[in-house]
Amino acid sequence: MADHEDVVEDAIANSTDDEPASRRKVSGAITNGAPKAAPPAPRRRPLPDALRDAGIDLNNAAEKVARLVSDDRFTANKDQVTPHLRGHLRNTVEVCQDLLDQLATDQG
C-alpha cells in the first residue's frame, strides 16, 4: 500500500494548473506503476578508439583519391573534376595541418 501512496503523491505533486491531477491520472499512475526514469544518455565511444578509426578512414579516403587520380580516365575528366576536388583537397590539407600543429603543441 505504501508503494501506491507514493505513486499517488507523485501524481499529485507533478500536477499543474494546466494539467491537474485527476482520478484517471492517479488511477493510471497506480496501474502503470511509478513513472519510469529517463533512460541514461548513450555512452560515447572512448576517444582513442574513435580517433584511431577516424585516422584509418582518413588514410583510406586519401588513398582512394590517389587511386582515382591515377586512373587512366582522369586526364580526360581533369577539367571537370579539378575545381571541385581542389577545394576539398585544400580544406583537407588545412585541417590536417592544424591537427598536426595541435598535436605538436600538446607534446611540448
C-alpha positions in Angstrom: 0.0 0.0 0.0 2.9 2.3 0.7 4.0 2.0 -2.9 0.6 3.1 -4.1 0.6 6.0 -1.7 4.0 7.1 -3.2 2.7 6.9 -6.7 -0.5 8.9 -5.8 1.6 11.5 -4.1 3.9 11.8 -7.1 1.0 12.1 -9.5 -0.5 14.9 -7.4 2.9 16.6 -6.9 3.6 16.5 -10.6 0.2 18.0 -11.5 0.0 21.6 -12.6 -2.9 24.1 -13.1 -2.8 23.3 -16.8 -2.8 19.5 -16.1 -4.4 19.0 -12.7 -4.4 15.6 -11.0 -7.5 13.6 -11.8 -8.8 10.2 -10.7 -7.9 8.9 -14.2 -4.3 10.1 -14.0 -3.9 8.9 -10.4 -5.5 5.6 -11.3 -3.4 5.3 -14.4 -0.3 6.0 -12.3 -1.1 3.3 -9.9 -1.9 0.8 -12.7 1.2 1.6 -14.7 3.4 2.0 -11.6 5.6 4.9 -10.8 6.8 7.0 -13.8 9.9 5.4 -15.3 13.2 7.4 -15.1 14.5 8.7 -18.3 17.0 6.2 -19.9 20.6 7.1 -19.3 22.3 9.1 -22.1 24.1 6.8 -24.5 27.7 6.4 -23.7 30.2 7.8 -26.2 33.0 5.7 -27.6 36.3 6.1 -26.0 38.2 8.9 -27.7 41.3 6.9 -28.5 39.2 4.3 -30.4 37.2 7.0 -32.2 40.4 8.9 -33.3 42.2 5.7 -34.3 39.2 4.7 -36.6 38.9 8.3 -37.9 42.6 8.3 -38.8 42.2 5.0 -40.6 39.2 6.3 -42.5 41.1 9.5 -43.4 44.1 7.5 -44.7 41.7 5.2 -46.7 40.0 8.2 -48.3 43.3 9.8 -49.3 44.5 6.5 -50.9 41.1 6.3 -52.7 41.5 9.8 -54.2 45.1 8.9 -55.2 43.9 5.8 -56.9 41.2 7.7 -58.8 43.6 10.4 -59.9 45.9 7.7 -61.3 43.0 6.1 -63.2 43.6 6.3 -67.0 40.3 8.3 -67.4 41.5 11.1 -65.1 43.2 13.1 -67.9 40.0 13.2 -70.0 38.0 14.3 -67.0 40.6 16.6 -65.3 39.0 19.9 -66.2 35.6 18.7 -65.0 36.7 17.4 -61.6 39.6 19.8 -60.7 37.6 22.8 -59.4 35.6 20.6 -57.0 38.4 18.3 -56.0 40.9 21.2 -55.5 38.6 22.8 -52.9 38.2 19.6 -50.9 42.0 18.9 -51.0 42.9 22.4 -49.8 40.4 22.2 -47.0 41.7 18.7 -46.0 45.3 19.9 -46.1 44.4 22.9 -43.9 42.5 20.8 -41.4 45.3 18.2 -41.2 48.0 20.8 -40.8 46.0 22.4 -37.9 45.7 19.0 -36.3 49.4 18.3 -36.7 50.2 21.7 -35.2 47.9 20.9 -32.3 49.5 17.5 -31.7 53.0 19.0 -31.8 52.0 21.8 -29.4 50.4 19.3 -27.0 53.6 17.2 -27.0 55.6 20.1 -25.7 
